Amino acid sequence: MKRISSGGEFEAKVGYCRAVVAGGWVHVAGTVGQGSDVVAQCRSALATIKAALEEAGTDFAHVVRVTYILPDRTEFEPCWPILSEVFGENPPAATMIECGTIDPKYRIEIEVTALLPS
């Protein structure tokens, strides 16, 4: 197994890493982003996820599952164009869950599972 850290503030506090590579898969932890609104946070979270995927040796085209977590489901639609841009040609299975995040300032959390290319 390979563990990938992004240096996020909660990794040390909670005891997890950004991603784990195991058995041909990359499991990226729920990732929040920085910014003043859900769109900025979505872009920021995806940038962090992209970096973890690249360090693991894969990319968004190999993502097979994505989970979106938002405290307010009505904020999801403004993110759709960004998500379509990132995943549009290689859409993964997806789920959106409405529930609280670790801090109310976070408007979206994104978790992905990707396949390592052969």
C-alpha positions as CSV (number, residue, x, y, z in Angstrom):
1,M,0.0,0.0,0.0
2,K,1.0,3.6,-0.6
3,R,-0.3,6.4,1.5
4,I,-0.5,9.9,0.1
5,S,-0.8,13.0,2.3
6,S,-1.8,16.5,1.1
7,G,-0.9,18.2,4.4
8,G,-4.5,19.2,5.0
9,E,-5.2,20.5,8.5
10,F,-7.6,17.6,9.4
11,E,-5.2,14.8,8.3
12,A,-3.1,15.0,11.5
13,K,-6.0,16.0,13.7
14,V,-8.3,13.1,12.7
15,G,-5.7,10.5,11.7
16,Y,-6.1,9.8,8.0
17,C,-4.4,10.5,4.7
18,R,-5.6,12.1,1.5
19,A,-5.4,8.9,-0.5
20,V,-4.5,5.2,-0.2
21,V,-3.3,3.2,-3.2
22,A,-4.1,-0.5,-2.7
23,G,-4.8,-3.5,-5.0
24,G,-4.9,-1.4,-8.2
25,W,-7.2,1.2,-6.7
26,V,-6.8,4.7,-5.4
27,H,-9.2,5.7,-2.6
28,V,-9.3,9.4,-2.1
29,A,-10.7,10.6,1.2
30,G,-13.5,13.2,1.4
31,T,-11.9,16.4,0.3
32,V,-13.1,20.0,1.1
33,G,-11.8,23.1,-0.7
34,Q,-11.1,26.7,0.2
35,G,-13.1,29.6,-1.0
36,S,-16.0,31.9,-0.2
37,D,-18.8,29.9,-2.0
38,V,-19.6,26.3,-3.1
39,V,-18.3,26.9,-6.6
40,A,-14.9,28.1,-5.4
41,Q,-14.7,25.2,-2.9
42,C,-15.7,22.7,-5.5
43,R,-12.8,23.8,-7.8
44,S,-10.4,23.8,-4.9
45,A,-11.4,20.4,-3.7
46,L,-11.0,19.0,-7.2
47,A,-7.5,20.5,-7.5
48,T,-6.5,18.7,-4.3
49,I,-8.0,15.5,-5.6
50,K,-6.3,15.9,-8.9
51,A,-2.9,16.2,-7.2
52,A,-3.5,13.1,-5.1
53,L,-4.6,11.1,-8.2
54,E,-1.5,12.3,-10.1
55,E,0.8,11.3,-7.2
56,A,-0.9,7.9,-7.2
57,G,-0.3,7.5,-11.0
58,T,-3.8,8.0,-12.3
59,D,-6.3,10.8,-13.2
60,F,-9.9,11.9,-13.4
61,A,-10.5,9.7,-16.5
62,H,-10.0,6.6,-14.3
63,V,-12.4,7.6,-11.5
64,V,-15.1,5.0,-11.2
65,R,-17.1,6.4,-8.3
66,V,-17.6,9.9,-6.8
67,T,-19.5,11.0,-3.8
68,Y,-20.6,14.6,-3.2
69,I,-21.5,15.7,0.3
70,L,-23.2,19.0,0.8
71,P,-25.0,20.5,3.8
72,D,-27.5,22.1,1.4
73,R,-28.5,20.1,-1.7
74,T,-29.7,23.3,-3.4
75,E,-26.0,24.4,-3.7
76,F,-25.2,21.4,-5.8
77,E,-26.5,22.6,-9.1
78,P,-24.0,25.5,-9.4
79,C,-21.2,22.9,-9.3
80,W,-22.6,20.9,-12.2
81,P,-20.7,22.7,-15.0
82,I,-17.4,22.2,-13.2
83,L,-18.1,18.5,-12.6
84,S,-19.2,18.0,-16.2
85,E,-16.0,19.6,-17.4
86,V,-13.9,17.3,-15.1
87,F,-15.8,14.1,-15.6
88,G,-17.9,14.7,-18.7
89,E,-16.1,12.4,-21.2
90,N,-15.5,9.7,-18.5
91,P,-18.5,9.8,-16.2
92,P,-18.1,7.8,-13.0
93,A,-20.9,6.3,-10.9
94,A,-22.0,9.2,-8.6
95,T,-23.9,9.9,-5.4
96,M,-24.9,13.2,-3.8
97,I,-25.6,13.2,0.0
98,E,-27.1,16.0,2.0
99,C,-25.6,16.1,5.5
100,G,-23.4,18.2,7.7
101,T,-19.6,18.6,7.1
102,I,-16.8,18.8,9.6
103,D,-17.1,22.6,9.7
104,P,-20.1,24.7,8.6
105,K,-17.8,26.8,6.4
106,Y,-17.4,23.9,4.0
107,R,-20.1,23.8,1.4
108,I,-19.0,20.7,-0.5
109,E,-16.9,17.6,0.2
110,I,-15.9,15.3,-2.6
111,E,-14.6,11.7,-2.3
112,V,-13.5,9.5,-5.3
113,T,-12.3,6.0,-6.1
114,A,-10.1,5.5,-9.2
115,L,-8.5,2.6,-11.0
116,L,-4.8,2.6,-11.6
117,P,-4.1,2.3,-15.4
118,S,-2.6,-1.0,-16.5
